[in-house]
Amino acid sequence: MLLRDGTPRRCHGTIGASAWESTPTGYDSLLDGILQLGSNVEDTRDRIGDPDSLPMRVIELADTVTDDRVPNAFMVAYFKSDDPDKQIEQFASAALAAGSDAPAVDWDSDPAGTDLEPATASDPDQTYSTPSGDPYLPRMVGGIVDVTVVRAAIAHGWTVGLAGEPGSGKTTLAQVAAPDLLQLTFHGETTVEDIVGRYNPDPTAPSGFAWVDGPLLQAMREGRPFLADELPRAPQEVQSVFLSVCDHRRTYIDTSNPHVGQVDAADGFAVLIAYNPGSGFGIPEALHDRIAFTVTVPTDLSTAENLGVPKAFVDAARALMTANDVSRAKSLESVWVPSLRALLKARDIAPVLGIGFAARSLVSACPEPLLRGRVAQELEKHLSLGSGELGELIAQS
Protein backbone atom coordinates (compact mmCIF):
# COMPACT_ATOMS: atom_id res chain seq x y z
CA MET A 1 0.00 0.00 0.00
CA LEU A 2 1.46 3.35 -1.01
CA LEU A 3 0.48 6.71 0.43
CA ARG A 4 0.92 10.27 -0.69
CA ASP A 5 -0.14 13.15 1.56
CA GLY A 6 -2.05 10.74 3.76
CA THR A 7 -4.21 9.29 1.00
CA PRO A 8 -4.03 5.69 -0.28
CA ARG A 9 -3.30 6.22 -3.97
CA ARG A 10 -1.81 2.98 -5.26
CA CYS A 11 -2.35 -0.65 -4.44
CA HIS A 12 0.49 -3.16 -4.82
CA GLY A 13 -0.15 -6.87 -5.36
CA THR A 14 0.75 -8.87 -2.24
CA ILE A 15 0.75 -12.56 -3.09
CA GLY A 16 3.41 -13.30 -5.69
CA ALA A 17 2.22 -10.48 -7.94
CA SER A 18 3.33 -6.93 -8.47
CA ALA A 19 1.06 -4.44 -10.19
CA TRP A 20 0.26 -0.74 -10.14
CA GLU A 21 -3.21 0.74 -10.28
CA SER A 22 -3.53 4.18 -11.79
CA THR A 23 -6.67 5.20 -9.90
CA PRO A 24 -7.28 5.95 -6.20
CA THR A 25 -8.26 2.97 -4.10
CA GLY A 26 -11.54 4.56 -3.09
CA TYR A 27 -11.00 4.10 0.65
CA ASP A 28 -12.34 6.97 2.74
CA SER A 29 -9.51 6.56 5.24
CA LEU A 30 -6.37 4.52 5.70
CA LEU A 31 -8.16 2.46 8.33
CA ASP A 32 -10.70 1.31 5.74
CA GLY A 33 -7.81 0.10 3.59
CA ILE A 34 -6.05 -1.63 6.48
CA LEU A 35 -9.25 -3.34 7.62
CA GLN A 36 -9.94 -4.63 4.12
CA LEU A 37 -6.32 -5.69 3.62
CA GLY A 38 -6.31 -7.36 7.03
CA SER A 39 -9.46 -9.27 6.14
CA ASN A 40 -7.91 -10.41 2.87
CA VAL A 41 -4.76 -11.57 4.66
CA GLU A 42 -6.71 -13.56 7.24
CA ASP A 43 -8.84 -15.18 4.53
CA THR A 44 -5.72 -16.21 2.59
CA ARG A 45 -3.98 -17.53 5.71
CA ASP A 46 -7.00 -19.66 6.52
CA ARG A 47 -7.01 -20.98 2.98
CA ILE A 48 -3.32 -21.93 2.85
CA GLY A 49 -3.24 -23.15 6.44
CA ASP A 50 0.10 -21.53 7.29
CA PRO A 51 -0.21 -18.15 9.05
CA ASP A 52 3.55 -17.50 8.94
CA SER A 53 4.11 -17.94 5.21
CA LEU A 54 2.08 -14.97 4.00
CA PRO A 55 4.06 -11.70 4.01
CA MET A 56 2.48 -8.40 4.97
CA ARG A 57 4.18 -5.22 3.89
CA VAL A 58 3.46 -1.54 3.64
CA ILE A 59 5.83 -0.30 0.97
CA GLU A 60 5.94 3.37 1.94
CA LEU A 61 4.52 5.90 4.30
CA ALA A 62 5.37 9.21 2.62
CA ASP A 63 7.54 11.62 4.59
CA THR A 64 4.93 14.36 4.03
CA VAL A 65 2.49 12.50 6.28
CA THR A 66 3.39 13.54 9.82
CA ASP A 67 1.84 12.69 13.16
CA ASP A 68 -0.24 15.86 13.16
CA ARG A 69 -1.87 15.11 9.82
CA VAL A 70 -4.91 13.01 8.89
CA PRO A 71 -5.02 10.04 8.67
CA ASN A 72 -1.56 9.29 10.09
CA ALA A 73 -2.48 10.98 13.37
CA PHE A 74 -5.40 8.62 13.54
CA MET A 75 -3.15 5.64 12.74
CA VAL A 76 -0.82 6.46 15.60
CA ALA A 77 -3.73 6.90 18.00
CA TYR A 78 -5.32 3.67 16.82
CA PHE A 79 -2.19 1.61 17.39
CA LYS A 80 -2.02 2.91 20.97
CA SER A 81 -5.70 2.37 21.69
CA ASP A 82 -7.25 -0.37 23.79
CA ASP A 83 -9.61 -1.44 21.04
CA PRO A 84 -10.86 -4.98 21.69
CA ASP A 85 -10.27 -6.08 18.12
CA LYS A 86 -6.66 -7.09 18.76
CA GLN A 87 -6.40 -9.16 15.61
CA ILE A 88 -6.74 -6.20 13.29
CA GLU A 89 -4.69 -3.99 15.60
CA GLN A 90 -1.82 -6.48 15.59
CA PHE A 91 -2.03 -6.79 11.83
CA ALA A 92 -1.92 -3.02 11.36
CA SER A 93 1.09 -2.73 13.68
CA ALA A 94 2.88 -5.54 11.87
CA ALA A 95 2.12 -3.99 8.50
CA LEU A 96 3.46 -0.62 9.59
CA ALA A 97 6.60 -2.12 11.10
CA ALA A 98 7.21 -4.26 8.01
CA GLY A 99 7.18 -1.18 5.82
CA SER A 100 9.43 0.99 7.97
CA ASP A 101 12.66 -0.27 6.38
CA ALA A 102 11.37 -0.45 2.82
CA PRO A 103 13.10 1.72 0.22
CA ALA A 104 11.42 4.99 -0.61
CA VAL A 105 9.43 5.15 -3.81
CA ASP A 106 10.55 7.62 -6.47
CA TRP A 107 7.24 9.21 -7.42
CA ASP A 108 8.81 10.93 -10.43
CA SER A 109 9.44 7.51 -11.96
CA ASP A 110 5.79 6.52 -11.73
CA PRO A 111 4.93 4.30 -14.74
CA ALA A 112 2.30 6.82 -15.83
CA GLY A 113 4.92 9.57 -15.87
CA THR A 114 2.69 11.89 -13.85
CA ASP A 115 4.24 14.88 -12.06
CA LEU A 116 2.48 15.14 -8.70
CA GLU A 117 4.22 18.31 -7.57
CA PRO A 118 1.90 21.33 -7.15
CA ALA A 119 1.98 23.86 -9.98
CA THR A 120 1.05 26.77 -7.69
CA ALA A 121 3.60 28.01 -5.18
CA SER A 122 2.44 28.95 -1.70
CA ASP A 123 4.14 29.98 1.51
CA PRO A 124 3.20 27.69 4.41
CA ASP A 125 4.80 30.17 6.82
CA GLN A 126 2.60 33.11 5.80
CA THR A 127 0.35 34.31 8.61
CA TYR A 128 -3.40 34.77 8.33
CA SER A 129 -6.12 36.13 10.61
CA THR A 130 -9.80 35.33 10.96
CA PRO A 131 -12.41 38.12 10.74
CA SER A 132 -12.43 38.23 14.55
CA GLY A 133 -8.66 38.80 14.62
CA ASP A 134 -7.69 35.34 15.84
CA PRO A 135 -4.77 33.62 14.10
CA TYR A 136 -5.74 31.23 11.31
CA LEU A 137 -3.50 28.19 10.98
CA PRO A 138 -3.60 27.10 7.32
CA ARG A 139 -3.70 23.47 6.22
CA MET A 140 -2.19 21.86 3.16
CA VAL A 141 -4.40 20.69 0.29
CA GLY A 142 -2.60 18.63 -2.34
CA GLY A 143 0.70 20.23 -1.33
CA ILE A 144 -0.70 23.80 -1.46
CA VAL A 145 -1.83 26.04 1.41
CA ASP A 146 -5.64 25.92 1.66
CA VAL A 147 -6.01 29.71 1.50
CA THR A 148 -3.95 29.79 -1.70
CA VAL A 149 -6.13 27.06 -3.22
CA VAL A 150 -9.37 28.93 -2.55
CA ARG A 151 -7.96 32.27 -3.69
CA ALA A 152 -6.75 30.71 -6.96
CA ALA A 153 -10.23 29.28 -7.55
CA ILE A 154 -11.84 32.68 -6.93
CA ALA A 155 -9.38 34.38 -9.28
CA HIS A 156 -10.43 31.97 -12.06
CA GLY A 157 -14.14 32.17 -11.27
CA TRP A 158 -14.35 28.48 -10.36
CA THR A 159 -17.04 26.99 -8.14
CA VAL A 160 -15.50 25.21 -5.15
CA GLY A 161 -17.04 22.81 -2.65
CA LEU A 162 -15.98 22.91 1.02
CA ALA A 163 -17.12 19.71 2.70
CA GLY A 164 -16.84 18.84 6.38
CA GLU A 165 -18.58 18.28 9.66
CA PRO A 166 -20.14 21.27 11.48
CA GLY A 167 -17.53 23.42 13.17
CA SER A 168 -14.57 22.06 11.21
CA GLY A 169 -13.64 25.47 9.81
CA LYS A 170 -15.23 25.56 6.33
CA THR A 171 -16.72 29.02 6.74
CA THR A 172 -13.58 30.35 8.41
CA LEU A 173 -11.44 29.14 5.49
CA ALA A 174 -13.75 30.95 3.05
CA GLN A 175 -13.69 34.16 5.12
CA VAL A 176 -9.89 34.14 5.43
CA ALA A 177 -9.42 33.47 1.72
CA ALA A 178 -11.98 36.11 0.68
CA PRO A 179 -12.56 38.82 3.31
CA ASP A 180 -14.97 40.65 0.96
CA LEU A 181 -17.27 37.70 0.34
CA LEU A 182 -21.03 37.83 0.74
CA GLN A 183 -22.67 34.82 2.32
CA LEU A 184 -26.03 33.30 3.09
CA THR A 185 -26.84 30.30 5.26
CA PHE A 186 -29.40 28.06 3.56
CA HIS A 187 -32.15 25.99 5.17
CA GLY A 188 -35.37 24.24 4.24
CA GLU A 189 -37.37 27.48 4.15
CA THR A 190 -34.94 29.44 1.96
CA THR A 191 -36.65 30.86 -1.14
CA VAL A 192 -35.39 32.07 -4.50
CA GLU A 193 -36.27 35.62 -3.40
CA ASP A 194 -33.94 35.28 -0.40
CA ILE A 195 -30.93 34.91 -2.68
CA VAL A 196 -31.95 36.79 -5.83
CA GLY A 197 -33.90 39.70 -4.39
CA ARG A 198 -37.41 41.02 -3.89
CA TYR A 199 -39.62 44.09 -3.97
CA ASN A 200 -39.70 45.83 -0.60
CA PRO A 201 -42.09 48.58 0.54
CA ASP A 202 -40.69 52.01 -0.39
CA PRO A 203 -42.90 55.09 0.04
CA THR A 204 -40.61 57.10 -2.26
CA ALA A 205 -41.18 54.76 -5.22
CA PRO A 206 -44.12 55.51 -7.58
CA SER A 207 -45.55 52.03 -7.05
CA GLY A 208 -44.83 51.99 -3.34
CA PHE A 209 -42.31 49.18 -3.79
CA ALA A 210 -38.63 49.14 -4.83
CA TRP A 211 -36.49 46.24 -6.03
CA VAL A 212 -33.59 45.21 -3.76
CA ASP A 213 -30.94 42.74 -4.97
CA GLY A 214 -30.37 39.64 -2.89
CA PRO A 215 -26.83 38.67 -1.84
CA LEU A 216 -26.23 36.51 -4.92
CA LEU A 217 -27.03 39.24 -7.46
CA GLN A 218 -25.19 41.78 -5.33
CA ALA A 219 -22.07 39.58 -5.39
CA MET A 220 -22.37 39.09 -9.15
CA ARG A 221 -22.74 42.80 -9.91
CA GLU A 222 -19.94 43.86 -7.52
CA GLY A 223 -17.51 41.06 -8.44
CA ARG A 224 -17.34 39.53 -4.95
CA PRO A 225 -17.21 35.86 -3.95
CA PHE A 226 -20.47 34.34 -2.67
CA LEU A 227 -20.51 31.69 0.05
CA ALA A 228 -23.55 29.39 -0.13
CA ASP A 229 -23.35 27.99 3.39
CA GLU A 230 -25.18 24.65 3.81
CA LEU A 231 -26.67 24.94 0.31
CA PRO A 232 -27.85 21.26 0.24
CA ARG A 233 -30.37 22.10 2.98
CA ALA A 234 -32.31 24.29 0.53
CA PRO A 235 -34.96 22.80 -1.80
CA GLN A 236 -33.61 21.84 -5.20
CA GLU A 237 -35.63 24.53 -7.01
CA VAL A 238 -33.62 27.05 -4.98
CA GLN A 239 -30.34 25.31 -5.78
CA SER A 240 -31.21 25.34 -9.49
CA VAL A 241 -30.68 29.13 -9.48
CA PHE A 242 -26.94 28.39 -9.40
CA LEU A 243 -26.88 26.29 -12.59
CA SER A 244 -26.34 29.16 -15.03
CA VAL A 245 -24.41 31.14 -12.43
CA CYS A 246 -21.80 28.41 -11.90
CA ASP A 247 -21.19 27.31 -15.49
CA HIS A 248 -19.39 29.07 -18.34
CA ARG A 249 -22.26 31.55 -18.76
CA ARG A 250 -21.84 33.10 -15.27
CA THR A 251 -25.22 34.78 -15.69
CA TYR A 252 -28.61 35.00 -14.02
CA ILE A 253 -31.59 35.72 -16.30
CA ASP A 254 -35.10 36.77 -15.33
CA THR A 255 -36.67 38.44 -18.37
CA SER A 256 -40.00 38.86 -16.57
CA ASN A 257 -38.41 41.27 -14.09
CA PRO A 258 -37.24 44.57 -15.64
CA HIS A 259 -35.05 45.26 -12.61
CA VAL A 260 -33.11 42.04 -13.21
CA GLY A 261 -33.17 41.01 -16.86
CA GLN A 262 -29.75 39.46 -17.45
CA VAL A 263 -27.05 39.84 -14.80
CA ASP A 264 -23.52 38.96 -15.93
CA ALA A 265 -21.01 38.25 -13.18
CA ALA A 266 -18.20 40.79 -12.86
CA ASP A 267 -14.60 39.66 -12.47
CA GLY A 268 -13.91 38.52 -8.93
CA PHE A 269 -17.21 36.66 -8.56
CA ALA A 270 -17.09 32.97 -7.67
CA VAL A 271 -19.32 30.59 -5.72
CA LEU A 272 -18.09 28.67 -2.68
CA ILE A 273 -20.44 25.92 -1.47
CA ALA A 274 -19.91 24.83 2.13
CA TYR A 275 -21.81 21.78 3.31
CA ASN A 276 -21.96 18.82 5.64
CA PRO A 277 -21.88 15.64 3.50
CA GLY A 278 -25.15 13.73 3.69
CA SER A 279 -27.18 16.67 4.96
CA GLY A 280 -30.41 18.08 3.60
CA PHE A 281 -31.53 17.39 0.04
CA GLY A 282 -28.02 16.85 -1.27
CA ILE A 283 -26.51 18.66 -4.25
CA PRO A 284 -28.22 17.96 -7.62
CA GLU A 285 -26.01 16.16 -10.09
CA ALA A 286 -26.22 19.04 -12.58
CA LEU A 287 -24.89 21.47 -9.98
CA HIS A 288 -22.33 19.01 -8.65
CA ASP A 289 -20.96 18.73 -12.19
CA ARG A 290 -20.26 22.47 -12.14
CA ILE A 291 -18.02 22.27 -9.07
CA ALA A 292 -14.38 22.50 -10.15
CA PHE A 293 -13.17 20.60 -7.08
CA THR A 294 -14.20 19.89 -3.49
CA VAL A 295 -11.89 20.40 -0.52
CA THR A 296 -12.65 18.23 2.50
CA VAL A 297 -12.12 20.24 5.69
CA PRO A 298 -11.75 17.81 8.61
CA THR A 299 -11.81 18.78 12.25
CA ASP A 300 -8.15 19.70 12.82
CA LEU A 301 -7.14 18.77 16.33
CA SER A 302 -3.56 20.01 15.88
CA THR A 303 -5.02 23.45 15.15
CA ALA A 304 -7.09 23.22 18.34
CA GLU A 305 -3.97 22.44 20.37
CA ASN A 306 -1.99 25.25 18.70
CA LEU A 307 -4.82 27.66 19.51
CA GLY A 308 -4.58 26.89 23.22
CA VAL A 309 -7.26 24.26 23.76
CA PRO A 310 -6.27 22.26 26.89
CA LYS A 311 -4.30 19.17 25.91
CA ALA A 312 -6.65 16.87 27.83
CA PHE A 313 -9.57 18.12 25.72
CA VAL A 314 -7.62 17.61 22.49
CA ASP A 315 -6.49 14.11 23.51
CA ALA A 316 -10.05 13.17 24.42
CA ALA A 317 -11.30 14.47 21.06
CA ARG A 318 -8.56 12.55 19.25
CA ALA A 319 -9.59 9.34 21.04
CA LEU A 320 -13.23 9.95 20.11
CA MET A 321 -12.21 10.56 16.48
CA THR A 322 -10.31 7.26 16.47
CA ALA A 323 -13.30 5.42 17.94
CA ASN A 324 -15.60 7.03 15.38
CA ASP A 325 -13.38 5.96 12.45
CA VAL A 326 -13.27 2.40 13.78
CA SER A 327 -17.06 2.35 14.23
CA ARG A 328 -17.61 3.71 10.73
CA ALA A 329 -15.27 1.13 9.20
CA LYS A 330 -17.20 -1.62 10.98
CA SER A 331 -20.62 -0.11 10.11
CA LEU A 332 -21.39 0.48 13.79
CA GLU A 333 -23.09 3.45 15.44
CA SER A 334 -21.05 6.63 15.08
CA VAL A 335 -19.26 8.32 17.98
CA TRP A 336 -19.61 12.08 18.46
CA VAL A 337 -16.41 14.08 17.99
CA PRO A 338 -16.23 17.67 19.30
CA SER A 339 -15.92 20.23 16.52
CA LEU A 340 -13.13 22.79 16.46
CA ARG A 341 -15.75 25.40 17.36
CA ALA A 342 -16.84 23.42 20.43
CA LEU A 343 -13.24 22.93 21.55
CA LEU A 344 -12.47 26.64 21.22
CA LYS A 345 -15.58 27.51 23.24
CA ALA A 346 -14.44 25.12 25.97
CA ARG A 347 -11.00 26.76 25.86
CA ASP A 348 -12.57 30.16 26.50
CA ILE A 349 -14.80 28.86 29.30
CA ALA A 350 -11.99 27.15 31.25
CA PRO A 351 -10.22 30.27 32.65
CA VAL A 352 -13.56 31.87 33.58
CA LEU A 353 -15.55 29.01 35.15
CA GLY A 354 -12.88 26.37 35.64
CA ILE A 355 -11.58 23.32 33.75
CA GLY A 356 -14.28 21.08 35.25
CA PHE A 357 -17.09 23.34 34.10
CA ALA A 358 -15.48 23.61 30.65
CA ALA A 359 -15.25 19.82 30.43
CA ARG A 360 -18.92 19.47 31.36
CA SER A 361 -19.80 22.09 28.74
CA LEU A 362 -18.02 19.93 26.16
CA VAL A 363 -20.07 16.91 27.28
CA SER A 364 -23.27 18.95 27.00
CA ALA A 365 -22.27 20.14 23.51
CA CYS A 366 -22.89 16.62 22.18
CA PRO A 367 -26.27 16.87 20.41
CA GLU A 368 -27.16 13.22 21.10
CA PRO A 369 -27.88 12.65 24.83
CA LEU A 370 -27.19 8.92 24.51
CA LEU A 371 -23.66 9.60 23.26
CA ARG A 372 -22.68 12.04 26.03
CA GLY A 373 -21.60 9.26 28.36
CA ARG A 374 -18.83 8.24 25.97
CA VAL A 375 -17.64 11.85 25.74
CA ALA A 376 -17.58 12.12 29.54
CA GLN A 377 -15.59 8.87 29.82
CA GLU A 378 -12.86 10.10 27.49
CA LEU A 379 -12.61 13.46 29.25
CA GLU A 380 -12.45 11.75 32.66
CA LYS A 381 -9.63 9.50 31.45
CA HIS A 382 -7.52 12.36 30.05
CA LEU A 383 -8.21 14.64 33.02
CA SER A 384 -7.23 11.78 35.41
CA LEU A 385 -10.67 11.82 37.03
CA GLY A 386 -12.61 8.92 38.42
CA SER A 387 -15.42 7.30 36.49
CA GLY A 388 -18.65 9.26 36.77
CA GLU A 389 -17.07 12.48 38.08
CA LEU A 390 -18.08 14.41 34.96
CA GLY A 391 -21.59 14.84 33.65
CA GLU A 392 -23.78 17.26 31.79
CA LEU A 393 -24.51 20.81 32.86
CA ILE A 394 -27.81 20.40 34.72
CA ALA A 395 -29.31 22.94 37.10
CA GLN A 396 -30.40 21.31 40.33
CA SER A 397 -32.36 22.61 43.31
N, C-alpha and C positions, 0 to 999 in steps of 0.2 A: 504494500500500500504506500503510495507516494502522496506527500502533502505539499501544497504551496500556499503560504499565507493562511494556514489553518484550515484549508478546505481540501477534502479528498478529491484529487483531480485525475489520477490514473490508477488503474488496477493492474497488478502484475500477477500472472499465473503462478500458482503455488505448488502444484503437484506435477513435477517433471515437465512443466511447460513454461514458456516465457513469452508473454505477449503484451503489447501496449494497446490501450483503448484511447481513442482520441476525444472522447466525450466525458463530461463529469459523471461521477458514479451515481449521482442522484440522491446520496445520503444527506439528510438534513443536518447531521452532526457526525463527528468522528465516532461517537459512541454507537450510533446506528450501524456504521460500517464495522466496528469491532464486534458488536453483538452478532451481526450476520456472519462475519468471518469466523467468529468463535463457534457458532452453530455449525457452519460447514466443516470446520476442523473436527469437531466432536462426532459428526455424522460419519466422516471418512475414517476416523480412528475406530469407531465401532465396526465399520464395514471390514477393515483390514485386520482388526483384532490385535493390533500392536500399537499402543498409545505412544511409544517412544520413537517410532520410526517415521513419524510425520513431522517435518520441520515447520516451524512458524517463524515468520520473519517480517519485520517492518523495514523496508529498504531505506527510507529516509524520513526524518522529521526535519523540515526546513529550518534553517537558522533564524529565519524571520519570525517564526512562531515562538514567542516567549511566554513565560509563565503568567504574564498579565494580559494575555490575549485569548480570545475565544477561538477554537474550543480547547486549546492546550491547557488553559487554566482549569477548565472543567476536568480534563484528563488527570491532571495532578491531584485535584481534590478527590476524584473518584478512586484513584489508586489508594489514597489514604483513608477512605471511608470504611465504615463498618457494615457495608451492605451485606446482607445475608447470602447473596448469590456469589459465593466464593469461587465457584468454578469459572465463571466469566471473568471475575476480578483477577484470578490467577493467570488466566489466559492472556488478558490484556497486559498484565505486568510482564509476563514472559515475552510477549510480542514486542513490547517496547524495549526491553532489555536486549533482545536478540537483534534489534535494529540499531542499537547504539554504536556499534563498531563497524557498521556497514559503510562502504565508501560513499561519498557524496555524489549526487547525480548532477551532471552538467546539463542544466536546462537548455542551454544554447544549442546543444547537440540533439535536441528532441527530434525524433524521426520526421515529424511534420515540419520541422524547420521554423517553428513559430517563435517570434521574439516576444517574451512575456514582460519585458521591462516597460514601465509606464512611459507614455509619450509626452506627458505633461509634467513639468517640474514643479515641485512644491517644497516649501520649507517647513519641516515638522517642528522646528523650534520657534516659529513665528507665534506671537501671543495674540489671543482673541479675548473679547469680553462679551458677555450676554447683555441684553437690553437693560437688565437691572444693575449692571456694573460688575457682576461676579466674573471670575476668570472662566473661560471656556477651554477645556482640554480637548483638542481635536483628536480624532481617531483616523486610522489609515483605512482607505477603501481601495483595494486593488493596487496597493503601493503608492497611493496619492492621498494627501490630507483631505479629509471629508469636506472641509469648507471650500477647498480648491475645486473639488469635483462638482459641487453644487453651483459654484460661481461660474465654472466653465459651461455648465448646462444652461444657465440663465443667459450667458453671453451669446449662446447659439440659438436661444429660443426653444430649447428642448423641454419636453414634459418629463418630469422626474417623479418617481414614486419613492416615498420614505415609509418603510414598513417596520413595525415594531410594537411591542407591548406598551400599554399606557405608562407614561412617565419615563420612557427610556431616553428621551431627549430629541425626538423627531422635530418638534416645533422649535426647540432651542437651536438646533442645527440650521433650520431654515432662517430663523431670525438673525443668527450670527452671519450667515452667508449673504443675506440680503436685508440689511437694516431698514430699507425703504419699502419692504413688501406690504401688501394689503392682505388680510386674511379673513376667513369666515369659517366658523365651526359648524359643520352640517349635522343634521339629525333627521328623524323621521318626519317632522313637520316642516322642514325647509321647503320653500316654494321657489319657482323660477323667478318670481318678482324679488325675492330676498337677495338674489345674486345679480340679476340683470338691472332691476330698478322698478320704480312705480311712480304713479301720480300721487302727490301729496297735497293736502289742502294748502292753498296760498291765496290769501285775500287780495294780493296785488296783481294776480294773473287775471286776464279777462274771463276765463272760464271758472275761476275759483280754485283751479288745481294747476300745479306745475310739475313737470317731469324731473325726477332726481335719479341719476345713475346709481346702480348698485355697485358693490365693490369690484365685481368682475369687469364691468364696462369701464369703471374708473381706472382700473389697473391697465386695461388695454389702451385707453386714450392717452394715459400719462406715461406709458412705457415702464411700468413697475411690475415686479413679480407678484403673483397671486398664489397664496397658500390655501388650498382646499383641504382644511383639516377635517379628518374623519368623513371624507366624501362618500364612502360606501354606505354610510348610514342614511343617506338621502335616497328618496325614490328614484328609480331609473329614469323617469321622464325628466327629473331635475338634472341628473348626471349627463343626459343626452345633450344638454346645452354646450358641453365641453367638446363635442365631437368635431365641429368645424373650427373651434377655437384652438384645439391642440394638434390639428394636422397642418399640412403645408399651406392651407388657406389663411390660417390665423385671423379669422373673421367671425363676427356675429352678425346675423342678418334678421331683421324683423321689418319687412316692408309695410306691414300694417300700422306701424307706429312711426309717425313722421319725426319724432324726436330721437329715434334710433336709426332706422334705415339699415345701412351697412356700416359696421364699425370695424376698421382694420387696426390690428394691434401695432402700436408703435414699437420701435427698437427698445429693448430692455424688458419687454413683457415675456414672461414664461409662467407656466403652471407647475406648481409643486403639489403633489397629492400625498398627504400624510394619512396613514390608516393603520388600524390594528387588524392583521390578517384574520379572516374568518368572521369579521364583524359585519353587522347590517345586511344590506342586500348584495354585497359584493360589488366588484367593478365589472360592468358589461364588457364582453369580449372586444367589441368595437373600440371602446375607450382604452382598454388595456393594450390593444395593439398600437395605440398612439403614444404610449409611454416609451421613451428612449431607453431607460434603464431604471431599475428599482434598487435602492440602497437599503439593506436591512440594518436597522439601528437597534442592537441589543442593549439590554440593561448593562451598563459598564461599571462593574464593581471597583475596578482600579481607579476610575474617575471619582467614585464616591469616597474612596480612601484618600485620594490626593486632595479632595475638597474638604477634608477634616471630619468625615463621618467616623465615629468611634470604631476602632478595629473590631471589637466584639460584634457590632452590628453588621459590619461588612463580612466577617467570617461566617456569621449565622446566615446571611443572605446567600453567600457562596455555597454553603452546605445545602440550603433549600433549592438553589438552582441545580446543583448536582442531582439531588433527589428527584427533582421535576424532570430532568433529562432522562434519568433511568426509568421513571414511571412512564414517560411518553414512549420510550423505546420499547417498553414491554406492554404498551396499550393499557396501562393502568390509570387510575384517577390522577389528575394533575395535582401538583403541589404549588401553593401560592408562593411567589417570589416577590419581595418588596421592590418597588420601582425605585429608580434613582430619585424621583421627586419625594417619595415617602421617606427614603433614607436621609435626604437633606433636611426634611422637616424634623425628623427625629434628632438630627445633629443640632438644629437650632433650639429645640426644646430642652435638650440635656442641660446646658448651663443655667437655664432659667428655673426649671422645675425638677431637675435631678435626673441621673442616668436611669433610675428605676422607672420613673414616670415616662421618660422618653421610650424606654423599652416596651412598656405597656401600651404606649401610643402606637408603636409599630405593630404590636399584636392586634390592636383594634383597627388598624388600617386595612387588615385583610378583609375583603368584602364578603367572604364566605365564612359564616360563624363556625361551621364544622371543621374548617381547616385552621382555625386560630390556635388550637392546641398544639399542632405541629410547629407553628411559628414560635410559640412560647417555649417549647422544649428546646429548640435550637438556641434561642436567646439565653435561656437558663444555662445551657451547657457552656456557651462561650463567655458568659458573665460569671462562671463558677458559682452559680446559685443552685440550691436544692430543687428537686422536682416539685412543681406546683407553686413555687414562690412568685412566679409572674402570672398575670392574668390580664383580662381586658380592663379598660377604664369604665368602671360601673359606679355610679353614685349610690351610696348606701346611707340609710338613716342611722 
